[in-house]
Amino acid sequence: MWPRVNGMRSMELGTPGGIRAELNSLALAGRKTATTGLLAEYAEEAEGLEYPGERLVLLDDDGRSVGVIEITGVEVKPFAEVTWEHARAEGEGDASLEEWRTGHRGYWERLGTRVADDTAVVCLAFRLVEAP
């Protein structure tokens, strides 16, 4: 289960280390308004999908709150069907959808999960509602 903070579920972007700090920084600056996760991770963590209107606490590497986001959209789809609009909203500087796909495949494969075109992913859109 994901940690709860003040009664809200939390979100940990990326993995601990520089990547989480970078992604949190992008979200807090309003440049990152989307993220993508593997549907299989929800089952592993015994968590339900987020839903529009749900507020989540963004956590840093030490489990401290760095802000609150509100979910504005949720879509489950095969990896190959993620749109450029969603990928661009992730705000990570990818120049194309192919670059985004290559980067995300590599990220998940480094964590031990091979991602095929038909791998189910969860595309979340969000807005920042509270920053420190």
C-alpha positions in Angstrom: 0.0 0.0 0.0 1.1 3.5 -0.7 1.8 5.8 2.3 -1.1 8.0 3.5 -0.5 11.6 4.6 -3.2 13.6 6.3 -5.7 11.0 5.1 -4.6 11.3 1.4 -2.8 8.7 -0.7 0.6 9.7 -1.7 2.5 9.8 -5.0 6.2 9.2 -5.4 7.3 10.2 -8.8 10.1 8.2 -10.3 12.6 6.5 -8.0 14.6 7.8 -5.1 17.6 9.9 -5.9 18.0 12.7 -8.4 15.1 11.6 -10.7 12.5 12.0 -7.9 13.8 15.4 -7.0 13.8 16.5 -10.6 10.3 15.2 -11.3 8.9 16.9 -8.2 10.6 20.1 -9.2 8.9 20.0 -12.6 5.5 19.3 -11.0 6.0 22.1 -8.5 6.9 24.5 -11.3 3.8 23.5 -13.2 5.8 22.1 -16.1 4.8 18.4 -15.3 1.1 17.9 -15.4 1.0 14.2 -16.2 2.7 10.9 -15.3 2.5 7.3 -16.5 2.7 4.1 -14.4 2.4 0.4 -15.0 -1.0 -1.0 -14.3 0.6 -4.1 -12.8 2.1 -2.0 -10.0 -1.4 -1.2 -8.7 -2.1 -4.9 -8.2 1.3 -5.5 -6.6 0.7 -2.6 -4.2 -3.0 -3.5 -3.6 -4.1 0.0 -4.7 -7.1 1.1 -6.7 -6.7 3.6 -9.6 -6.7 7.3 -8.9 -9.9 9.1 -9.9 -10.6 12.7 -11.1 -10.9 15.0 -8.1 -8.7 12.9 -5.9 -5.9 14.8 -4.2 -2.5 13.1 -3.6 0.5 14.2 -1.6 3.7 14.4 -3.5 6.5 12.9 -1.5 10.3 13.4 -1.6 12.9 10.7 -1.0 12.5 10.9 2.7 8.7 10.6 2.7 8.1 14.2 3.3 5.3 16.2 1.6 6.5 18.6 -1.1 3.1 19.5 -2.4 -0.5 18.3 -3.2 -1.8 17.5 -6.7 -5.3 16.9 -7.9 -6.0 14.2 -10.5 -7.8 15.7 -13.5 -7.8 12.6 -15.8 -7.1 8.8 -15.7 -6.8 6.5 -18.7 -5.7 2.9 -18.9 -4.3 1.9 -22.3 -1.7 -0.1 -24.0 1.8 1.5 -23.9 1.7 1.9 -27.7 -1.5 4.0 -27.5 -0.1 6.7 -25.2 -0.5 10.0 -27.1 2.0 12.7 -27.7 -0.2 15.1 -25.9 0.1 13.0 -22.7 3.8 12.4 -23.2 4.5 16.1 -23.7 2.5 17.0 -20.5 4.9 14.9 -18.5 7.2 17.9 -19.0 10.4 15.9 -19.1 11.8 17.5 -22.2 11.2 14.7 -24.7 11.3 16.0 -28.3 9.0 13.3 -29.7 6.7 10.5 -28.8 9.4 8.0 -29.9 11.9 9.6 -27.6 9.4 9.4 -24.7 8.7 5.7 -25.4 12.4 4.9 -25.6 13.1 6.7 -22.3 10.1 5.1 -20.5 10.9 1.6 -21.8 14.4 2.0 -20.6 13.4 3.3 -17.2 11.0 0.4 -16.5 13.5 -2.2 -17.9 16.2 -0.9 -15.5 13.6 -1.6 -12.7 13.1 -5.1 -14.0 9.9 -4.9 -16.1 10.0 -5.3 -19.8 7.5 -3.1 -21.5 5.8 -4.3 -24.8 3.5 -2.3 -27.0 0.5 -4.1 -25.3 1.7 -3.5 -21.7 -1.1 -1.8 -19.8 -0.2 1.6 -18.4 -2.1 4.2 -16.4 -1.9 7.7 -17.8 -2.6 10.3 -15.1 -3.2 14.0 -15.7 -3.0 16.3 -12.7 -2.8 19.9 -11.5 -0.8 21.3 -8.6 -3.1 22.6 -5.9 -0.7 23.2 -3.0 3.1 23.9 -2.9 5.3 24.6 0.1 
